[in-house]
């Protein structure tokens, strides 16, 4: 199991998720025990779905939802006890999503990314090297903040490829925007 590199960024993402999902629930010592149990429950459900629907991208919404809730609970625990208290669960969530997404085809990942608002997803992963995760695996993985620099770089590369390949469409879009 690989480690993590940017603990402060991960911690901030977890705490933001905890606040967005569970700000209405007070943090108490008893509640933190429940939160730790909830992390395991959500990850177990996600793992079961990922195993049952291996290669079927239609299960991603349920997997992602369960992992996101687990991350929110991790954020509540980490806010009190620090990132080290949830590191193993964070890595388990990351690796679960990574394995499931890597098992999908490029077309399936591109479709999921497009549904999540990623522009020009079909132009990503063209230069994928064997042994490395495809770029859309990173983009789709909910353990990484939507604002992460890595995700922004992948989006920028997809946009640049679109401009290179379809300059007439870009000019037409600008003309429409000016006319509006």
C-alpha positions as CSV (number, residue, x, y, z in Angstrom):
1,X,0.0,0.0,0.0
2,X,1.6,3.3,-1.1
3,X,1.7,6.3,1.2
4,X,0.5,9.9,0.6
5,X,2.5,12.9,-0.2
6,X,0.5,16.0,0.5
7,X,-1.1,15.6,3.9
8,X,-2.1,19.2,4.4
9,X,-4.0,19.3,1.1
10,X,-5.7,16.0,1.8
11,X,-6.6,17.1,5.3
12,X,-8.1,20.3,4.0
13,X,-10.1,18.4,1.5
14,X,-11.4,16.0,4.1
15,X,-12.4,18.8,6.5
16,X,-14.2,20.6,3.7
17,X,-16.1,17.4,2.9
18,X,-16.9,16.9,6.5
19,X,-18.2,20.5,6.8
20,X,-20.3,20.2,3.6
21,X,-21.8,16.8,4.5
22,X,-22.1,16.9,8.3
23,X,-21.9,20.4,9.6
24,X,-25.3,19.9,11.3
25,X,-23.9,17.1,13.5
26,X,-21.9,18.2,16.6
27,X,-18.5,16.6,17.1
28,X,-18.4,14.7,20.4
29,X,-16.2,11.9,21.6
30,X,-19.0,9.4,21.3
31,X,-19.8,10.7,17.8
32,X,-16.2,10.3,16.7
33,X,-16.4,6.6,17.5
34,X,-19.5,6.4,15.3
35,X,-17.8,8.4,12.6
36,X,-14.8,5.9,12.5
37,X,-17.3,3.0,12.3
38,X,-19.2,4.9,9.5
39,X,-15.9,5.2,7.5
40,X,-15.5,1.4,7.6
41,X,-19.2,0.8,6.6
42,X,-19.1,3.2,3.6
43,X,-15.8,1.8,2.4
44,X,-17.1,-1.8,2.8
45,X,-20.2,-0.9,0.7
46,X,-18.1,0.8,-2.0
47,X,-15.7,-2.2,-2.0
48,X,-18.6,-4.7,-2.5
49,X,-20.1,-2.6,-5.3
50,X,-16.7,-2.2,-7.0
51,X,-16.2,-6.0,-6.8
52,X,-19.6,-6.9,-8.0
53,X,-19.6,-4.4,-10.9
54,X,-16.0,-4.6,-12.0
55,X,-15.7,-3.1,-15.4
56,X,-19.2,-1.6,-15.3
57,X,-19.0,2.2,-15.2
58,X,-22.7,2.5,-14.3
59,X,-21.8,1.6,-10.7
60,X,-19.4,4.6,-10.3
61,X,-22.0,6.9,-8.9
62,X,-22.7,4.6,-5.9
63,X,-19.1,3.9,-5.4
64,X,-18.1,7.5,-5.5
65,X,-21.0,8.5,-3.2
66,X,-20.0,5.9,-0.5
67,X,-16.4,6.9,-0.7
68,X,-17.2,10.6,-0.5
69,X,-19.3,10.0,2.6
70,X,-16.4,7.9,4.1
71,X,-14.1,10.8,3.3
72,X,-16.5,13.2,5.1
73,X,-16.5,11.0,8.2
74,X,-12.7,10.8,7.9
75,X,-12.6,14.6,7.9
76,X,-14.5,14.8,11.2
77,X,-12.1,12.4,12.8
78,X,-9.0,14.1,11.3
79,X,-10.2,17.5,12.4
80,X,-9.8,16.4,16.0
81,X,-7.1,13.7,15.8
82,X,-5.1,14.7,12.8
83,X,-4.5,13.1,9.4
84,X,-2.5,10.2,10.8
85,X,-5.6,8.9,12.5
86,X,-7.3,8.4,9.1
87,X,-4.3,7.8,6.8
88,X,-4.9,4.1,6.3
89,X,-8.6,4.6,5.5
90,X,-7.7,7.4,3.2
91,X,-5.2,5.2,1.3
92,X,-7.7,2.4,1.2
93,X,-10.4,4.7,-0.3
94,X,-7.8,6.1,-2.8
95,X,-6.7,2.6,-3.9
96,X,-10.2,1.3,-4.1
97,X,-11.3,4.1,-6.5
98,X,-8.0,3.8,-8.4
99,X,-8.4,0.1,-9.0
100,X,-12.0,0.4,-10.1
101,X,-11.4,3.3,-12.4
102,X,-8.3,1.8,-13.9
103,X,-10.4,-1.3,-14.7
104,X,-12.7,0.7,-16.9
105,X,-12.1,1.6,-20.6
106,X,-10.9,5.0,-21.7
107,X,-14.4,5.6,-23.2
108,X,-16.1,4.7,-19.9
109,X,-13.8,7.1,-17.9
110,X,-14.3,9.8,-20.4
111,X,-18.0,9.5,-20.2
112,X,-17.9,9.6,-16.4
113,X,-15.6,12.6,-16.4
114,X,-17.9,14.4,-18.9
115,X,-20.9,13.8,-16.6
116,X,-18.9,15.4,-13.8
117,X,-18.3,18.5,-15.9
118,X,-14.8,17.8,-17.1
119,X,-14.4,19.4,-20.5
120,X,-12.9,17.5,-23.5
121,X,-12.5,14.3,-21.5
122,X,-12.2,12.4,-24.8
123,X,-8.9,14.1,-25.5
124,X,-7.2,12.9,-22.2
125,X,-5.1,9.8,-21.9
126,X,-3.8,9.8,-25.5
127,X,-0.2,9.5,-24.3
128,X,-0.8,7.1,-21.5
129,X,2.2,5.0,-20.4
130,X,1.9,1.5,-19.3
131,X,2.4,1.1,-15.5
132,X,1.0,4.5,-14.8
133,X,-2.6,5.4,-13.9
134,X,-4.6,7.0,-16.7
135,X,-5.1,10.7,-16.2
136,X,-8.9,10.4,-15.8
137,X,-8.4,8.0,-12.9
138,X,-6.9,11.0,-11.0
139,X,-9.6,13.3,-12.2
140,X,-12.4,11.1,-11.1
141,X,-11.0,9.9,-7.8
142,X,-13.0,11.7,-5.0
143,X,-10.1,11.5,-2.6
144,X,-8.5,14.4,-4.4
145,X,-9.9,17.8,-4.1
146,X,-11.7,19.2,-7.2
147,X,-9.4,22.2,-6.9
148,X,-6.2,20.1,-6.9
149,X,-3.4,21.4,-9.1
150,X,-3.0,17.9,-10.7
151,X,-6.7,17.9,-11.8
152,X,-6.3,21.5,-13.1
153,X,-3.3,20.5,-15.2
154,X,-5.2,17.6,-16.7
155,X,-8.1,19.9,-17.6
156,X,-5.7,22.5,-19.1
157,X,-4.1,19.8,-21.2
158,X,-7.5,18.6,-22.5
159,X,-8.5,22.2,-23.3
160,X,-5.2,22.9,-25.1
161,X,-5.6,19.8,-27.2
162,X,-9.2,20.9,-28.1
163,X,-7.9,24.3,-29.2
164,X,-5.1,22.7,-31.3
165,X,-7.5,20.3,-33.0
166,X,-10.5,22.4,-33.4
167,X,-9.5,26.1,-33.8
168,X,-12.5,26.8,-36.0
169,X,-14.9,25.7,-33.2
170,X,-13.0,27.9,-30.7
171,X,-13.3,30.9,-33.0
172,X,-17.0,30.2,-33.5
173,X,-17.6,29.9,-29.8
174,X,-15.9,33.3,-29.2
175,X,-18.0,34.9,-32.0
176,X,-21.2,33.5,-30.4
177,X,-20.1,34.8,-27.0
178,X,-19.4,38.3,-28.4
179,X,-22.7,38.3,-30.2
180,X,-24.6,37.4,-27.1
